[in-house]
Amino acid sequence: MNNGSEVKVLNLEELINNIFDVVSSKVVMNGDEIEEIHVLASNRRGPKQISRDIQSALNAKFNMNIDYKKISVAQIDDKHSYTNEFRLQVESVQLSITGNITEIKVVLVKDNEKIEGIAKGLGSKNNSYRLVAQATIDCIHKILNVEDILIVEDVEKIYLAKEQIMIVAVSYISNRSETLMTGTAIIVKDEYETIVKATLDAINRRISKISNLS
């Protein structure tokens, strides 16, 4: 798959993953055409309804008419779906500067409850990126009611197929062992909000496991 196709897949999967009740998705391309769409979803709605939502979303945003036969939906019991329990929305990212110190406040929303995370440090551009990710992790620690199990390793902005993408690396520390997790998000408008989304993407698939183990 070339760089352009990789970015297109990321865009398509990001859209599908934002559809209500979708847990995750995988888009398989054949050149510029979608060959298959595999979706994992909760069982709160029927697969036909989820499939129609995917068709409508792709048509509305990308002007793509997808045959429903290309969409396969696997469903899991809602009570075991961590994304229903932990699905988070980005409310805001606020920045304040005092001298050389930058403070970042990230506000996430979970079940209509707002959770604030804060990080402070020197206000260089690269460090400000890290502070956004650290403030996001502060939110996650509060949600999980734990401390010092997630640490931001790196945040980097890259250019891929003329698109700007944020990559965040986060380590999960448990019993002196480390697991490195990475997340990505395409910059659409705001860099800082994109870092929050990339950070959440890094821990999204493991957050339920972290909650159970911590």
N, C-alpha and C positions, 0 to 999 in steps of 0.2 A: 504494500500500500504506500503510495507516495504521500508527501507532506500535505498536499491539498486535500486528499481524501481523508487523512487522519484528522485534520481540523474539521472537515464536514461531518465526520462520524461523531466527534466530540460535541458539535453543535446539535446534531440530531438527538444524541443520547441525553444531553442536558435538557432539551425540550421535553422529551418523553418522561424523563425522571421527575419532572415537575408536575406531571399529571397526577391528579388525586388518586391515591391508593397504589400507585406504582412504587415498587421498592427499588428496582434496578432494571437496566435494559442493556442489550447488546445489539448493535446494528451491523449487519454484514453487507458490505458493498461489493458490487461487480462493476468495476469502472466507476462511472458516475451514477449508476443506478443502484437502488436498494434491492438487495436480493432476499434478505431475511431480517426480521425484527423479532428478537427473543425478549420477552418481558416477564419479570417476576413481580407479582402483585398480591395484595391482600385479597381475602375472599369476601370483603364487604359488598362488592358489586360483581355482577356477572362479567365473564370474559368478553362477551360481545359488546357490552357497554364500554369497557376499557378500550377494546379494539377500535370502536367508533370514535372515541375521544382522541386516540392516537392519529387516526386518519384525518380527523378534523383539524387537529393542531398542526400536522405536517402540511396540510393544504393551506391553512391560514397563514402560517409563517414562511413556508418555503415554496408554496405553490406546487406541492408534490401530491399527485393522486396515487395512493398506494392501495393495491389490491389487498383486501382483508386476508386472503389466503397466505400472504407473506408474513402475517403477524401471528406469532404463537404466544399465548399467555399461560404461564404456570402460576398457580395460586397457592398461598400458604395460609394457614389458620391465622386470623387476625390477632388472636391473643399472643401469638408467638412472633409477631412482626415488630421488630425493634423500631422500624421507621415510624410506625403508628405511635409508639411510645415516646420516641425521641426526636421526631421530625421537628426541625427548628427553622424559624424564619428570621432573616436579618432585619432588625428594626432600624438601626442606625449605627454609624461609626463617627465618633466625634473626636476632634483633635484640638488640643490647647497647648500653647507654647509659653513657657516662662524662662526667659534667658536662653540657656542652652538645653533646657530640659523640655522634652515633649511628653505629654500625657495623652494616651489613647483610651477612649472608653467605647467599648463595643456593647451594644444592647441586642440580645436575642429574645425571641418570643417562643415559648413552649406552652401549649395549652392555654393561650391567652395570658400567661404570666410572663412578665418581663424580667430577664436576668441580665445584670450588668457585670462586665469584666473590665478591669483596669490594668494598664501597664505603663510604667514611666521609664524614661531613659534619655540618653543624649539624642539630640534631634537630627542626626544625619539622615539622608534619604534612605540608605540601606537599613539603618537601625530602626527608622520609623516603620519600615515594612515588617521587621521582626516584632516590633511592639504591637502592631495590629494583630499578628498571629498569636502573640503571647496573651493579649487581652481576650481573644477568642477562647484560648485554652483556659483562661481564668473563669470564663463563663461555664465551660464544660466541667471543670472541677467542682464548681458550685452546684451544677445540675446533678452531678453524680455523688455529691457530698463526699469528695475525696480530696487529697492534697498530694502534689508532687509525684504524680504518676505519668504525666505527659509533659514533654519538653520540646520546644521549637528548636530544630536543628538548623534549618536554613530556609530562606525565602528568596526566590529568584524570578525575575521577569525575563522571559525569552521571546524571541520572534520566530514564528513558525508559519511558513506559507503566507507571509505578510500579515499574520495575525499576532497580537500581543497576548501572551499567556502567562499567568502566574502559577508557579510551582512552589508548594510548601512541603517541607519534610518535617515530620513529627516523630519523636521516639516515645514508645510506651515502655516504662521501666517497671519491672516486677520481679522481686526475688533475685535481684542483681543481674537479671537478664534484660536484654534490650530488643525491641522489635521496631524496626524503622517502617514508617508508613508515609506515603506520599499522596498528595492531592493536587488537582489542577483545576483551573477555571479560566475561561477566556474573558479578557477585559472588554467589556462593552461600553461602560461609561466611567465608573469610579474605580481607581486602582485599589483603594483600601477596602472597599466592599468586596472586590474580587478576591482579595487575600483572605477575608473572612470565609468566603465560599470555598476557596481552595483548602483552607484549614479544616473546615467541616467535611469536605470531600475526603481528606486524608484519613479521618477517624471514623467516617460514617459506617463502614462495614464492620467495625470492631467495637463500636461504642456499647452495644449490648453485652458483649463478652467482657469488656472492661468493667462494666457495672456489676456483673455477676462475680468477678474475681476480686474486685477491690474491696 
